[in-house]
Amino acid sequence: MFARWDKMAKNFTRIGKEIAIAVKSSGPDPNNNPALRRCYLNAKACGMPKDRVEAAIKRAMGKDTSNYEEILYEGYAPHGIAVLVETATDNATRTVANVRMHFTKGQGALGTSGSVAFGFSHMSEFKLKAAGLNTDDLELELIDHGLEEIGEDAEGNIIIRTPFNEYGNMSKALDERKIEVISAELTWIPANPMELNEEQSNEVLKLVDNLEQDEDVQKVYHNLK
């Protein structure tokens, strides 16, 4: 129960920061702000109430709100597993110290910019409600809008991916076809996932979990299979 509420609170905080960044960048109108539209979608997907989303937008429009900087950290977990850490922070000095501490305590090492990211592809990922959709037909329809990958997740939803800079094109194409989007994310997909035994995997996942609990961390990606 407590773990579930902790995760929900973390998601709400993460989306709140994403809203602040989106509004500061391109304004409070989701019709003219693809990043803010993405925030609305993801807030709905994780159960964040609409009034909390609107309150976050109002706060972001105020003069006294925090200015968050997005910083990507790269490093290695135990056993050579590559890790990317997306952060949104109003104090980069604090954030880098905390991220380095998590890596060190987890028997990993914080790397330099470019040391890990080359092993991942930066992608836009859309989760679609599968009802009434055919993946073969969808692939033909969307191939000219940046589609690179299409498949299904464990719940039977359709997952499509484009290069991250094609997010706006794909979002518009899905809107025009009135296809229901459950969630939309910018994500990092590892090129060569690595397989470890259970004990080694647990060591990696403990580090990942500790990073995810940090207040400045938005998302953590790795190439553990």
C-alpha positions in Angstrom: 0.0 0.0 0.0 2.7 2.5 1.1 4.9 1.6 -1.9 1.9 2.3 -4.3 1.3 5.7 -2.7 5.0 6.6 -2.8 5.1 5.7 -6.5 1.9 7.8 -7.1 3.4 10.8 -5.2 6.7 10.5 -7.2 4.7 10.4 -10.5 2.7 13.5 -9.5 5.9 15.3 -8.6 7.6 14.3 -11.9 4.7 15.4 -14.0 4.5 18.7 -12.0 8.1 19.4 -13.0 7.4 18.5 -16.6 4.4 20.9 -16.7 6.6 23.7 -15.2 9.3 23.1 -17.9 6.7 22.9 -20.7 4.8 26.0 -19.7 8.0 28.0 -19.2 9.2 26.9 -22.6 6.1 27.3 -24.8 3.2 28.7 -22.8 0.1 27.4 -21.0 -2.0 26.5 -24.1 -1.8 22.8 -24.8 -3.2 23.4 -28.3 0.1 25.2 -29.1 2.4 23.2 -26.8 3.0 19.6 -27.7 5.0 19.0 -24.5 2.1 20.3 -22.3 -0.3 18.0 -24.2 2.0 15.1 -23.4 1.8 16.1 -19.7 -2.0 16.1 -19.8 -1.9 12.6 -21.3 0.5 11.2 -18.8 -1.2 12.9 -15.8 -4.4 11.1 -16.8 -2.6 7.8 -17.3 -1.2 7.9 -13.8 -4.4 9.2 -12.1 -3.3 12.7 -11.4 -6.5 14.8 -10.8 -7.3 17.5 -13.4 -7.4 20.2 -10.8 -3.8 19.4 -9.8 -2.7 19.7 -13.4 -4.4 23.0 -13.8 -2.9 24.2 -10.4 0.6 23.2 -11.7 0.1 25.2 -14.9 -0.9 28.3 -12.9 2.1 27.9 -10.6 4.4 27.6 -13.6 3.0 30.9 -15.0 3.8 32.8 -11.8 7.0 34.8 -11.3 8.1 33.0 -8.1 8.0 29.5 -9.5 11.2 27.4 -9.7 13.1 27.3 -12.9 14.0 23.7 -13.5 16.9 22.7 -15.6 16.9 19.3 -17.4 20.2 17.5 -17.1 21.0 14.0 -18.3 23.6 12.1 -16.3 25.4 9.0 -17.5 27.1 6.2 -15.7 27.6 2.5 -15.0 25.9 0.3 -12.5 27.7 -2.9 -11.2 28.7 -5.5 -13.8 29.0 -3.0 -16.7 25.3 -2.1 -17.0 24.9 1.3 -18.7 22.6 3.8 -16.9 21.0 7.1 -18.0 19.5 9.4 -15.4 17.1 12.2 -16.4 16.8 15.0 -13.9 14.9 18.2 -13.5 16.5 20.4 -10.9 16.6 24.0 -9.5 20.1 23.2 -8.0 22.5 21.4 -10.3 25.2 21.3 -7.7 23.0 19.4 -5.3 21.7 17.1 -8.0 25.1 16.0 -9.3 26.4 15.4 -5.8 23.4 13.2 -5.0 23.5 11.3 -8.3 27.3 10.6 -7.8 26.6 9.4 -4.2 23.9 6.9 -5.4 26.3 5.5 -8.0 29.2 5.2 -5.6 27.0 3.6 -2.8 25.6 1.2 -5.4 29.1 0.0 -6.5 28.8 1.9 -9.8 30.4 5.0 -11.3 29.1 8.3 -12.6 30.5 8.9 -16.1 31.1 11.9 -18.4 28.7 13.2 -21.0 28.6 10.9 -23.9 30.1 7.9 -22.1 26.8 5.9 -22.2 24.2 7.6 -24.3 25.7 6.4 -27.6 24.4 2.9 -26.6 20.8 4.1 -26.5 18.3 5.5 -29.1 16.3 8.6 -28.0 12.7 7.8 -29.0 9.2 9.0 -28.8 6.9 6.3 -27.5 3.1 6.3 -27.7 0.9 3.8 -26.0 -2.4 3.3 -27.9 -5.7 1.7 -27.0 -5.8 -1.4 -29.3 -9.6 -1.6 -29.7 -10.5 -1.3 -33.4 -6.9 -1.0 -34.6 -4.9 -3.3 -36.8 -1.1 -3.1 -36.4 -0.5 -3.9 -40.1 -2.9 -1.2 -41.3 -1.5 1.2 -38.7 2.0 0.7 -39.8 1.2 1.6 -43.4 -0.7 4.7 -42.3 1.9 6.0 -40.0 5.2 5.1 -41.8 5.3 8.6 -43.4 4.9 10.2 -40.0 8.1 8.9 -38.4 7.1 5.4 -37.4 10.1 3.2 -36.7 8.7 0.4 -34.4 5.3 -1.0 -33.6 4.3 -3.8 -31.3 2.2 -4.6 -28.2 2.9 -4.5 -24.5 1.9 -7.1 -21.9 -1.6 -5.6 -21.4 -2.3 -5.8 -25.2 -1.9 -2.0 -25.8 -0.2 -1.0 -29.1 3.2 0.6 -28.6 4.6 2.7 -31.4 8.0 4.5 -31.5 9.5 7.3 -33.6 12.8 9.3 -33.3 12.3 11.8 -30.5 12.3 14.7 -32.9 9.3 13.2 -34.7 7.1 13.5 -31.6 5.0 16.4 -33.0 4.5 14.8 -36.4 3.3 11.5 -34.9 1.1 13.2 -32.3 -0.6 15.3 -35.0 -1.1 12.1 -37.2 -2.8 10.3 -34.3 -5.0 13.2 -33.5 -6.1 13.5 -37.1 -7.1 9.8 -37.1 -8.8 10.1 -33.7 -6.7 7.3 -32.3 -6.9 7.2 -28.5 -3.4 7.7 -27.0 -3.1 6.4 -23.4 0.3 7.9 -22.7 3.2 9.4 -24.6 6.8 9.6 -23.5 10.3 10.6 -24.7 12.4 7.5 -23.8 15.8 5.9 -24.2 15.9 2.4 -25.8 19.1 0.4 -25.3 20.7 -1.0 -28.5 22.3 -4.0 -26.8 20.5 -5.2 -23.6 22.8 -7.2 -21.3 21.7 -10.3 -19.4 22.9 -11.0 -15.8 22.2 -13.6 -13.2 19.6 -13.0 -10.5 22.0 -11.8 -7.8 23.8 -9.4 -10.2 20.5 -8.1 -11.5 19.3 -7.4 -8.0 22.4 -5.3 -7.4 21.8 -3.2 -10.5 18.1 -2.8 -9.7 18.9 -1.6 -6.1 21.0 1.2 -7.6 18.2 2.0 -10.1 15.6 2.1 -7.3 17.7 4.4 -5.2 18.2 6.8 -8.1 14.5 6.8 -8.8 13.7 7.8 -5.2 15.9 10.9 -5.5 13.7 14.1 -5.6 15.6 15.5 -8.6 15.4 12.4 -10.7 12.7 12.1 -13.3 13.4 8.8 -15.0 16.2 6.2 -15.0 17.0 4.0 -18.0 19.4 1.1 -18.3 20.4 -1.8 -20.6 19.8 -4.6 -18.2 17.8 -7.3 -20.1 
